[in-house]
């Protein structure tokens, strides 16, 4: 029986575990037999383990169940398992906590991003709702009758003005109906360029058109030379913060400002395009974006890139009827830049008012400021002096008396004449040629010549060039340097162009306009139309000035104007009066000719290299000898000063005595 114990070790362990379980007895099949006798479970275990008789203290049989239990369920093993369980639970708890935190953070970040993008579009759309800051500023600056002004006349005394008339709008212009249709969104499929001299009322007509629709669907942005400032103004116009108020950095989202201002403007236009798409579905009319004073952008790389960006968007939006872009400019270079890539651009030229409308506008001005009816003779005299420029009429109308009005007209004409002379005044034959500055650049050119000749000499020594080849290369080098020397002097000598040549060309063109006005005196003024300023096409003006680049500078100075048809004329009636007054002065043409001659001499001085032998003037001589290859003297040349023959002087004196 003892030999069977190792074989039944595993069986006894399982049996002990099974018999000790309280569920085992309930699972055993019970046979309902009267003779069946219930066997205790401990007797079965004792039989399987080989123990005979009752257990006694000295007769204990080895119990494999107890041995197995002690072996596999010791206190050390239990402690290790407990530690493993605790570690695993902590790891699971930390993982679940991290997962929950990341999930909550990600959900909140995603929700915030969606909400922020929605609010960005909502704010941009709110910028096109009725009411605009530009209208508020314009309404605050509108003139009202001054305190203490006597109402000498009623509004009904002014012809064409009823009793209940509103004076917010000075006078309806011919172009006002067209601009009203554009701003109201009725004229679609194009973008517009409004051109005209400063003070002709371009911005006023745009603001007037906006006020009629309460600014609904319209936004106006003022341009600036600095792209960063233009970015800020565009953001204020569209109520777009360029993501500067975004707190996405808390959720490890990339920052918004990682590039230049041009990229931010592109982002703003992308958002505006989304708003325009939604608006077209709901309203059916395009948005209106006005870029005012576009000429303030610099004509450099950044300015041209910005204009190109705006034009690309304007072309796309005009083709799809999403938005209409209106560009307002005073200068011709904006038109030249847009003309290169324009396919859907429409140009509207705004000029001075004709005589009848100018007089009517001045009458309305006087009515608004002083509530008086000004005599027609005074109004016509004012127009004859300053023309139909609205900004001049407004300044004159603010004067209290008729005498002060005429005095203001004379003051405006004097200011224009002073501006013309300060920027384009000529100096005559006695002007300084700035020899010292010119010689600095000339010396630099000569120094370059010496360096290049030295390099060629070194190359001749360390190369196998023949002597005739070296002389040929030297002569070519001298010729090239003398050809480019005037260009270098003119290139690095800007005062010669800006201070001498530029004003003289302006005076030449002003003289041509003055002569043309005298030749066509019967056409320069019409009793109904008013002033008709003399003009030249742009290519003829450049031919008269003999330079093609200076007309742009004079146009930027508001001395000459260039309209959309490339016609050059005086910037205003007071400027043309300044031309006539300056050019009709006695001796002006001779003074201009002397200036032009002096300019030619200065340019010739820049292109000419003078070589002086000082030793010859003191009785010295120069001897030049020529030696052949063998060292033999072949020719000798001497240079000396030859005095003027005395016979000619004696002959002249004799002739004088004979007379």
Residue pairs with C-beta under 8 A, 6 or more apart in sequence:
1 50
2 50
4 50
5 49
5 50
5 62
5 64
8 48
8 49
9 64
11 48
12 45
12 48
12 49
12 64
12 65
13 64
13 65
13 68
15 44
15 45
15 48
16 45
16 65
17 65
18 24
19 41
19 44
19 45
25 41
49 61
49 63
49 64
50 61
51 61
53 59
55 61
105 251
106 251
108 251
109 248
109 250
109 251
109 253
112 247
112 248
112 251
113 248
113 251
113 253
116 246
116 248
120 240
120 241
120 271
121 271
121 274
121 275
121 278
123 239
123 240
124 238
124 239
124 240
124 271
124 272
124 275
125 275
125 278
125 279
126 239
127 219
127 237
127 238
127 239
128 216
128 217
128 218
128 219
128 275
128 279
128 287
129 216
130 213
130 214
130 215
130 216
131 214
131 215
132 210
132 214
132 215
132 218
132 219
132 220
134 207
134 210
134 215
134 220
135 207
135 210
135 211
135 214
135 215
138 207
138 211
139 211
142 168
143 368
143 369
144 368
145 368
145 369
145 370
145 371
146 369
146 370
149 369
149 370
149 371
150 371
151 371
152 370
152 371
152 372
152 373
153 367
153 371
153 372
153 373
154 163
155 161
155 162
155 163
155 165
155 367
155 371
156 162
156 163
157 373
158 363
158 364
158 367
158 373
160 360
161 364
161 367
167 364
167 367
167 368
168 211
169 208
170 204
170 361
170 364
170 365
170 368
170 390
171 353
171 357
171 360
171 361
171 364
173 201
173 205
173 353
173 357
175 205
175 348
175 350
176 205
176 208
176 209
178 187
178 348
179 194
179 205
179 206
179 209
179 348
180 209
180 212
181 187
182 192
182 209
182 288
182 324
182 326
183 206
183 209
183 210
183 212
183 213
183 218
183 288
183 326
184 209
184 212
184 213
185 217
185 285
185 286
185 288
185 324
187 324
188 285
188 286
188 318
188 321
188 324
189 318
189 319
189 321
189 344
190 318
190 324
190 344
190 345
190 346
191 314
191 315
191 317
191 318
191 324
191 325
191 326
191 327
191 344
191 345
191 346
192 324
192 325
192 326
192 327
192 345
192 346
192 347
192 348
193 327
193 329
193 334
193 335
193 338
193 345
193 346
193 347
193 348
193 564
194 202
194 206
194 326
194 327
194 328
194 329
194 347
194 348
194 350
195 329
195 330
195 332
195 334
195 335
195 347
195 348
195 349
195 350
195 563
195 564
196 202
196 330
196 349
196 350
196 351
196 563
197 330
197 351
197 352
197 389
197 558
197 561
197 571
197 572
198 330
198 391
198 558
199 389
199 390
199 391
199 392
199 572
200 350
200 351
200 352
200 389
200 390
200 391
201 350
201 390
202 328
202 350
203 292
203 293
203 328
204 390
205 350
206 220
206 290
206 292
206 326
206 328
207 220
210 218
210 220
217 279
217 283
217 285
217 286
217 287
217 288
218 287
218 288
218 290
219 237
219 238
219 287
219 288
219 289
219 290
220 237
220 290
220 292
221 230
221 233
221 234
221 237
221 238
221 289
221 290
221 291
221 292
222 233
222 292
222 293
223 230
223 233
223 291
223 292
223 293
223 294
223 295
223 296
223 297
224 230
224 233
224 296
224 297
225 296
225 297
225 298
225 303
227 260
227 261
227 262
227 265
227 302
227 306
228 261
230 261
230 265
230 297
230 306
231 242
231 261
231 264
231 265
231 268
234 240
234 265
234 268
235 241
235 242
235 264
235 268
238 268
238 271
238 272
240 268
240 271
242 256
242 257
242 264
242 267
242 268
243 256
243 257
243 267
244 256
244 257
246 253
246 256
248 254
249 255
257 264
262 302
262 305
262 306
262 309
265 306
265 309
266 309
269 309
269 313
272 287
272 289
272 323
273 313
273 317
273 322
273 323
275 287
276 286
276 287
276 317
276 322
276 323
277 322
279 285
279 287
280 286
280 321
280 322
286 317
286 321
286 322
286 323
286 324
287 322
287 323
287 324
288 323
288 324
288 326
289 323
289 324
289 325
289 326
290 325
290 326
290 328
291 310
291 325
291 326
291 327
291 328
292 328
293 328
293 329
293 330
294 307
294 327
294 328
294 329
294 334
295 329
295 330
295 331
295 333
295 334
297 303
297 306
297 307
297 334
299 333
299 337
304 337
307 334
307 337
307 338
308 337
308 341
310 325
310 327
311 338
311 341
311 342
313 325
314 325
314 327
314 344
314 345
315 341
315 342
315 343
315 344
316 322
317 323
317 324
317 325
318 324
318 325
318 344
319 344
327 334
327 338
329 335
331 555
331 556
332 552
332 555
332 562
332 563
332 566
333 552
335 347
335 564
338 345
339 345
347 564
349 563
349 564
349 565
351 563
352 358
352 387
352 388
352 389
352 390
352 531
352 572
352 573
353 361
353 388
353 389
353 390
354 388
354 528
354 529
354 530
355 380
355 383
355 388
355 526
355 527
355 528
355 529
355 530
355 531
356 528
356 530
357 388
358 383
358 387
358 388
358 393
358 530
359 376
359 379
359 380
359 383
361 388
361 390
361 393
362 374
362 379
362 382
362 383
362 393
362 396
362 397
363 373
363 374
363 379
365 393
365 394
365 397
365 398
366 372
366 373
366 374
366 397
367 373
368 397
369 397
369 398
370 400
374 402
374 405
375 402
378 402
378 405
378 406
381 406
381 409
382 393
382 396
382 405
382 406
382 409
383 530
385 406
385 409
385 410
385 412
385 413
385 573
385 574
385 577
386 392
386 393
386 396
386 409
386 412
386 413
386 572
386 573
386 574
387 530
387 531
387 572
387 573
387 574
388 530
388 531
388 573
389 572
389 573
392 409
392 412
392 572
392 574
395 408
395 412
396 405
396 408
396 409
396 412
397 405
399 405
399 407
399 408
412 574
413 574
413 577
413 578
415 574
416 572
416 574
416 575
416 577
416 578
417 574
417 577
417 578
417 581
417 582
419 557
419 558
419 559
420 510
420 559
420 575
420 578
420 579
420 582
421 582
423 503
423 506
423 557
423 559
424 502
424 503
424 506
424 507
424 510
424 554
424 559
425 503
426 503
426 504
426 507
426 591
426 592
426 595
427 500
427 595
427 598
428 591
428 594
428 595
428 598
429 594
429 595
429 597
429 598
431 500
431 595
431 598
433 598
433 601
433 602
433 605
434 493
434 495
434 496
435 605
437 493
437 495
438 489
438 493
438 496
438 605
438 606
441 488
441 489
441 492
441 493
442 485
442 489
442 606
444 488
445 481
445 485
445 488
445 489
448 481
449 477
449 478
449 481
452 477
452 481
453 474
453 477
456 470
456 473
456 474
456 477
459 465
460 470
465 473
482 609
485 607
485 609
486 603
486 606
486 607
489 606
490 496
490 497
490 606
493 606
496 602
496 603
496 606
500 599
500 602
501 547
501 550
501 599
502 550
502 553
502 554
504 592
504 595
504 596
504 599
505 545
505 546
505 547
505 550
506 545
506 550
506 554
506 559
506 560
507 582
507 583
507 592
507 595
508 544
508 545
508 546
508 592
508 596
509 536
509 541
509 544
509 545
509 551
509 554
509 560
509 568
510 579
510 582
510 583
511 579
511 583
511 588
511 589
511 592
512 536
512 544
513 533
513 534
513 535
513 536
513 569
513 570
513 576
513 579
514 579
514 580
514 583
514 584
515 583
516 534
516 536
517 524
517 533
517 534
517 576
517 580
520 534
523 532
524 531
524 532
524 533
524 534
525 531
525 532
526 532
531 573
531 576
533 569
533 570
533 573
533 576
534 569
534 570
534 576
535 567
535 568
535 569
536 544
536 567
536 568
536 569
537 566
537 567
537 568
538 551
538 562
538 566
538 567
538 568
539 566
541 551
541 560
541 568
542 548
542 551
545 551
551 560
551 562
551 568
554 560
555 561
555 562
558 571
558 575
559 570
559 571
559 575
560 568
560 569
560 570
560 571
561 568
561 569
561 570
561 571
561 572
562 568
569 576
570 576
570 579
582 588
613 622
613 639
615 622
616 622
616 639
616 640
616 641
617 641
619 641
620 640
621 638
621 639
621 640
622 638
622 639
622 640
623 636
623 637
623 638
623 639
624 636
624 637
624 638
624 639
625 633
625 635
625 636
625 637
626 633
626 634
626 635
626 636
626 637
627 633
627 634
628 634
